[in-house]
Amino acid sequence: METIRLTMAQALVRWLTAQKTEIDGQVVPLFPGAFGIFGHGNVTALAEALAEVQDIFPTWRGHNEQSMALSAVAYAKAVRRKQIMVATSSIGPGSTNMVTAAGVAITNRLPVLLLSGDTFAHRIVDPVLQQVEQFNDPTITAADTFKPVTRFWDRIVKPSQLVKSLPQALAVMLDPATCGPAFIALPQDVQAEAYDYPAKFFEEKIHYIRRPQADPREIAEAAAVIASAKKPLIISGGGVLYSGAIDSLGEFAAKRNIPVVETFAGKGAFVDDNPNYAGSLGIAGDACSNVIAEDADVVVAVGTKLQDFTTGSWALFKEPNLRIVSINAARWDAVKQSAISVVADADVSIKQIDAALGNYAAPGDWLARAQAEKAKWNEHLDEFGRAVSDPPAYNQVIQRVHQVSDPSDYVLSAAGGLPGELFAGWRTKEPNTFDCEFGFSCMGYEIAGAVGAKMALPDRDVVSWVGDGSYLMMNTDIYASVLTGNKVIYIVCDNEGFAVINRLQVNQGGEEFNNLLRTTKHTDLVKVDFVAHAASMGAVAEKVESLDEIPAAYARAKASDRTYVIVIDVAQYEWVGGGTWWEVGVPEVSNRAEVRAARAAYEAESKHQRIGI
């Protein structure tokens, strides 16, 4: 057997460069590159190996381990899981900084390969710099913190183990049923050890994403349930985007007269003027989708994990005899709430169910009602957008930007009040143009994720919506976008605090406390100059004082050759509305009458919750 003598780190990098995939008929790298911050845990061996292949496998310098890994996650979302980015860190805090990004990836079912340095496998020099020590288990290191937030975890303690581990890690990331982050810990000494690897291990291989087929009995049962429906509703989740099922689901809905609503992960599959599109569902959604969902008798959930924001903590659906058909590649998601499960690829399953449905179509007045409710919501958005307030509300800014945006502009957001306002208020002009990370709701994804999305979509403008809270939490990737030439348009909406959490606090009877900046403990409340800060990192930045200034500022941002930051003050208490109930813990005992009233409302609404049997 022909062998090649390499260090473990060299073998790892060579294997990564040999993995390919096919996109639109073109063979491309499955791993297009890496984000890296080097320290003593990865600079001498892994960095040496990466430097040798930098012309074909670029390494992008990170500025924060969490944010660079978030960029990798957003890249995977933008390419619809067809390629996988790598992120590498040293040991200790560099490693644990990536744990949050792993949480984002696993929650959103997105692939990313995380490579962390680790302490010496031989243990002779323990404890090394940045090593945590568990007195009762010396095998535990900081790298073990990734176990709860990854789909695949391994520690390479012998160079030969790569041959077994890497294909398994990749299989997990490519499988639509298990897709998520993979983590491999690389002890410093083992990275540098040499081994005679089989040459065959490094042969180019073209991979593809599986399309699992359903059991025919599942298809038959799902079709029978749908055929019994008088008020069916389709929930389109992220799996519709990842399986490329936009067209087949749209044709199915049109043929069967079924309204379609979207989840956060699924938003952007349907354009707003699609006759079957009935809005964005759930507590941060719009009034039209929620009023329809309340009366639905059959819900067809396609590629969604049915999180609480989608289902109104399972109190949204009011029909006592509601039946759920769940189409999902992941068995875990398909069987939730005792659904009629179709464990398979969305695109394949939709076509098979369609073939089994015969001439079934829902009553025309059901779809007509959904269309009427959607028209009312659009009128509400138009009226809300025309209103004048000082400072403007989030959605007034959103509507003004929407008016001047290009259909292909890729809208991105993550945490705070903006996700809900965009979810309910952004009207999609072109498919595959929306990314709101609201599974993990990770503050900071907005800035870092936008860089990854722009790397994946170099020919489109990426427009990232950022609250002042998220900006202050993680902003260094503005500099990364300038340094790498990946231009992003950031719209910073400043309401001087965590206003959406303040809203939740007050709505549940609490006093305003520690969320808005003026309700925190401080000696001198200084307003942050976001324009000066962004400019200090090399971006072009300006502040607009009114809604009327937005179109010209947006045009300047579009024309700019580098990252552009638009800052605008927004209201703290004005919201677009339209959502439904959501369960949060409201105290049973309180000295505040407002809290006691909120608890009574909580108890009343929770009676509508379904427990899944």
Secondary structure as GFF3:
##gff-version 3
##sequence-region A 1 613
A	DSSP	beta_strand	3	7	.	.	.	ID=ss1
A	DSSP	alpha_helix	8	18	.	.	.	ID=ss2
A	DSSP	beta_strand	19	23	.	.	.	ID=ss3
A	DSSP	beta_strand	26	29	.	.	.	ID=ss4
A	DSSP	beta_strand	34	36	.	.	.	ID=ss5
A	DSSP	alpha_helix	46	52	.	.	.	ID=ss6
A	DSSP	beta_strand	59	61	.	.	.	ID=ss7
A	DSSP	alpha_helix	65	78	.	.	.	ID=ss8
A	DSSP	beta_strand	86	89	.	.	.	ID=ss9
A	DSSP	alpha_helix	93	96	.	.	.	ID=ss10
A	DSSP	alpha_helix	99	107	.	.	.	ID=ss11
A	DSSP	beta_strand	112	118	.	.	.	ID=ss12
A	DSSP	three_ten_helix	142	149	.	.	.	ID=ss13
A	DSSP	beta_strand	152	155	.	.	.	ID=ss14
A	DSSP	three_ten_helix	159	161	.	.	.	ID=ss15
A	DSSP	alpha_helix	162	174	.	.	.	ID=ss16
A	DSSP	beta_strand	181	187	.	.	.	ID=ss17
A	DSSP	alpha_helix	188	192	.	.	.	ID=ss18
A	DSSP	beta_strand	194	198	.	.	.	ID=ss19
A	DSSP	three_ten_helix	199	202	.	.	.	ID=ss20
A	DSSP	beta_strand	205	207	.	.	.	ID=ss21
A	DSSP	alpha_helix	216	227	.	.	.	ID=ss22
A	DSSP	beta_strand	232	236	.	.	.	ID=ss23
A	DSSP	alpha_helix	238	242	.	.	.	ID=ss24
A	DSSP	alpha_helix	246	256	.	.	.	ID=ss25
A	DSSP	beta_strand	260	262	.	.	.	ID=ss26
A	DSSP	beta_strand	277	280	.	.	.	ID=ss27
A	DSSP	alpha_helix	287	295	.	.	.	ID=ss28
A	DSSP	beta_strand	298	302	.	.	.	ID=ss29
A	DSSP	alpha_helix	308	311	.	.	.	ID=ss30
A	DSSP	beta_strand	323	328	.	.	.	ID=ss31
A	DSSP	alpha_helix	331	334	.	.	.	ID=ss32
A	DSSP	three_ten_helix	336	338	.	.	.	ID=ss33
A	DSSP	beta_strand	340	343	.	.	.	ID=ss34
A	DSSP	alpha_helix	346	356	.	.	.	ID=ss35
A	DSSP	alpha_helix	364	386	.	.	.	ID=ss36
A	DSSP	alpha_helix	394	404	.	.	.	ID=ss37
A	DSSP	beta_strand	410	413	.	.	.	ID=ss38
A	DSSP	alpha_helix	418	425	.	.	.	ID=ss39
A	DSSP	beta_strand	434	436	.	.	.	ID=ss40
A	DSSP	alpha_helix	445	456	.	.	.	ID=ss41
A	DSSP	beta_strand	462	467	.	.	.	ID=ss42
A	DSSP	alpha_helix	468	473	.	.	.	ID=ss43
A	DSSP	alpha_helix	477	484	.	.	.	ID=ss44
A	DSSP	beta_strand	489	494	.	.	.	ID=ss45
A	DSSP	alpha_helix	499	507	.	.	.	ID=ss46
A	DSSP	three_ten_helix	517	519	.	.	.	ID=ss47
A	DSSP	alpha_helix	530	536	.	.	.	ID=ss48
A	DSSP	beta_strand	540	543	.	.	.	ID=ss49
A	DSSP	three_ten_helix	547	549	.	.	.	ID=ss50
A	DSSP	alpha_helix	550	559	.	.	.	ID=ss51
A	DSSP	beta_strand	564	569	.	.	.	ID=ss52
A	DSSP	alpha_helix	593	606	.	.	.	ID=ss53
###
